[in-house]
Amino acid sequence: MSDAKDNDASGSYEGSFEPTNFDSGVVHYILFRSKNGEKEPDSRSDSRSERSLADWRSNLLTSKKNNELSADRKAVLASIGFKFPTARDDAFDTQFDEMFSAVLKWKVKAGVDHLLVPRSAKVDGKNVGSWINHMRKTKKKFDNGESTFLNANHISKLDAAGMEWDDAHEAKWNMRFAELQQYFMTNGHSSVPQSMPGLGAWVSNQRRKHNKFDLSEDKIEKLKGLDFSF
């Protein structure tokens, strides 16, 4: 067990690990759970070993689903508290796949590379806008360690599709601010002409919000960092 060590105080996990070895996986899974409580290894982790452990777990779930996992291994996994998906987990997966497919259709139709889906958006009768908003709320519970059917695999799929986990309004603001940062780096100032599509109107709107005291101090400071003139 000497090859498993703490990487930092925040709970990250490091150690030599071979994901194709069942017995080694059991040992490292026990170590990981003893350090992180009920948290499952995350395939998105910065820790290479935690990602490997997540792959090991995912392979076992696939084997179980395909009826390829032996009774002996099932017994070992049950004894260490390894959890397999329930019928409710499977139902959530089915619904997730259906809604995710509809969201991808919306993305193609809208011609965008993000998932800033309007709350009212529908595809094939499915309320994709409301579902995306629900995923944001569920992700917060996931991040806080609360029990949810959402897992790291679902989150990875949404991330790859361009999910913005912040509130949609905040996400849109941040996207425009990123455009302004690029404009500033290119031109050396933030005096964007109103005739410039998209960004010009957004810049004018920030000035109006500021004059109406409707712009947060945090946003004001970010804009000032680009020599923004109010």
N, C-alpha and C positions, 0 to 999 in steps of 0.2 A: 504493500500500500504506500510505500515511500515515494512512488512516482506521481502521486496526486498531491497537489499543493494549492494553496490559496494564491490567487493572482493579485487581489487587492481586497480592501475591506468591504467593498460594495457587494460581494457575493459572487464575483465571477469565478470561473472554474477552469483550472488548467491541469494537465497531466498527460502522460503517454497513454494512448488509447487505440485499440484496434477494433473497429466496429464490426468486423466479421466474426469475432470471437465471443460466443455467448457467455461463457463463464466470466471473462474479463468485463464484459458489459454489465453483468449482474453486480460485480464488485463496485464498479465505477458508478452505477446507478444508485446503489446504496449510499456511497460517499456523497454523491451529488445531492440526494434527497436529505441526508443528514445535515448538510450545510444550508440547503435552500428551502427546507420544509416541504410544502405541497407543490412547489413550483416544478414544472416539467422542463427538461432541457430544451433550449430554444435554438432552432436551426438558423436564426438570424444573429446569434450571439457573436461578439467580437472574439470570443474564445474559440480557438480551433478545436479543442477537446470537447467543449460543450456542443459544438456543431456536430462532431463525430458521434457523441452520445445521443443527440437528437436523431441522427440518421439511424443509429442502432435501434432506437425505440420505434422509429417509423417502419423499419424493415420487419420488426416483430408484429406490429399492427397489421401490416400487409399480409404476413404469413398467417396470422390468425383469421383474417378476413377470407383468405383463400383456403382455409382448412388445412394448412401445411405445418401447423405448429403442434409438436408432440405433446401428449398428456403430461409427460415428465417436466417439460419446460413450462407448460402452463402452471403446474403445481409450484415450481420454483418461483415463477413470477408472482403468483398469488401470495406466496409467503413473504415477499419483500414489499408488498403493497403496490405492485405494478397494476395500473388501471387500463382496462380495455374499454373501447367505446360502448355505450349502452344503446338501446333502441332509440332513445331520444337524441343521442349524439348523431346517430345515423340519419335520423329525420332532419336534424339541423343541417347536416352535410348536404342532403338532397336539396333542401330549400336554398342553401347557400349557392350550390352549383347552378340552380335554375335562375336565381336572381343575378348572380355574377355574369352569367351568359347574357342576360337581358341588358345589364349595365354595359357590357362590351359592345352590344349592338347600338346602344345609345351613343357610345363614344365614337364609333365609326360614322354614325349618322350625323353627329354634331361636328365631326372633323377636328377633334381636339386630342391632345395627348395627356389629359388629366381626367380626374373623376370629380370635378366640381359640378356635380349634377344638381340642377334646380330642384327644389323641394317638390315641385308639381310635376316633374317629368315622369312620363309613363312609356313603357315599351311592351307591346303585345299584351296590354291590359295590366301589366305589373307596375306597381308604384316604385320605380327604381330610385327616385329622388328621396322618398321617405325611408327606403331601405338603407341607402347610403348614410343618411343621418343617423339611423338606428345603429349602424355599424360603428360610427364615431363614438356614440354613447357606450356601446358594448366594449369597445377597445379601451376606454377609460377604466371600466371595471376590470378588464383583463390586466391592465398595467398596475392597478391597485391591488392585485392579487385576489380579487373576488372570483367566485365560481361562475364561469360562463361556458357556453358551448363553443364560443369563438376560440380558435387555437392558433398557434404560430403558423401553421400551414395556410389557414385562411388569410391571415394578416400578410403573409408573403405574397399571396396571389394578388391581393388588393394593392400592395406596395408596387408590384411589378406593373400593374395596370395604371399607375399614376395617382393613387389615392392620396388625398390631402386630409390628414387626421385632425387638423385644427378646424374650428368653426368655418363654414364655407365663406362667410364674409371676411374673416381674418385671412383665410388662405388666398382669396382674390386680392386682398390688399398687399399681402406679401409678394404675390406674383408681380403685381404692378411695381412695387418697390424694387424688386430685383431688376425689372426693366429699366427703372430710373437709375439704379446703380450702374448698369451697363452703359447707359447714355452718358452718365457723369464721367465714367472712365474713358469713354471715347471722345467726348467733347470738352471735358474740363469744367463743366458747369451743369446746373439743373434747370436752366431756363428753356424748357421744352416748348416749342411753338404749339399753339392750340390746333393748328392745322395738321399736326402729326397724329395719325390715326391711333385711337386707343389711349396712348400715354399722354398726349396733349390734353385731352378732356379730363383724364384722371388727375393730372397735376392741377388743373384749374379747380377741380372739385375739392382737392385738399386745401387750397387757399380759402375757398368758400366755407368749408367746415371749420377751419381755424378761426376765421372771422366771426363765426357763430358759436365759438367755444364748444365745438362738437368734435374735436380731435383730441385723442388721448395724449397725455404728456409723453408716453413712451414713443408714440408715432412722431410727435413733434421733434423729439430728440433725434430720432433716426433720420428724419428729413433734414434737420439742421446739420447732421454729419455729412451731408452732401451739399452744403452751402445753399440749401433751399431758401428761396426768397418768398416770404409770406406777404 
